[in-house]
Amino acid sequence: MSQEQHGKGGSADQKKPAAAPAKGTAAPRTATGSIPAQGNPGAAVSEYSTSASILTKTQKSQLGSQFADSSAERKRSSVLGTSMPSAQAVAAAAAEEEVSTVGMKFDGKDVPKVLQGRDVWIAVQAPLQSREGKRSAETYEMLIKQFGVTVNPRYSDDAPGKIRGHIFVWDVSRAMNCEIPHFVGAKELTLAQTCDWLRHEGPMRGWKRVSGADIFEAANSGRLVIALPRETRTKHLAVVLPQAMPDDGSPRLTGICLKRDVSVHPREMFGAKPVDCFYHD
């Protein structure tokens, strides 16, 4: 056999196809680790169901965030399934939900049971939601009231001095479909880290700084407006409700900070009057 023939034979041996997987072998399973379970947008709300555990759009877009721990990201990526519903399914679910939520009314006292769970590892699915392009002051106000910030056990302090103001803001922002995350990848954010996220990373995620009369214009057009103390060492944040501009020009706030209340002056809520505000379309 010539050297050329021998070389060809050796090459053929090296290109033998890999063995096919055995028939009947089960596909590898994935788990969601510590990511909050998300409900199916097109399905009826089920209290704390974990049957459809997928990342939110915001969580997916923030996997490269400076707030995420890289080692936790690698571990999460190795076990997390990332399938998303089709565009047609999302559109159909949104249309169905819009019809079902028209005319919903809440008084801030009777909180839907599905919104009362204290387990933050399971993201709640609000009955009333708002989406960009379909905002209104009435929907915005009712959406906030459904969470019952003053009575909902979900927002009771974890311990003296350990408030849940950032959990309330997270829930409201998810219902507004412009999420201020409580989780960035696999990392859970504290209240202080949530404030820092809004200031430093929020502008890259569609959050815009607003001041003066524009604060009230944004809220009265149904956009979510979040207020923080201008003093960055003070870590609080609260929601601005639709309202007429007060004589002193300071928006009234809803949330859990120094007080757990609705329509409160920034001095009472934060202990300081000057505030910075951000809104999302």
Secondary structure, DSSP 8 states (H G I E B T S, - for coil): --HHHHHHHHHHHHT-------TT--------TTS-B---TTS---TT--SS----HHHHHTTT-TTS-HHHHHHHHHH-------HHHHHHHHHHHHHHHTT----SSS--GGG----TTB----SS---TTS--HHHHHHHHHTT-TTT-GGGS-SBTTB--HHHHHHHHHHHTTS---SEETTEE--HHHHHHIIIIIGGGGTEEEE-THHHHHHHHTT-EEEEEESSTTS---EEE-S----TT----EEEESSSEEEEE-HHHHHS-S-EEEEEE-
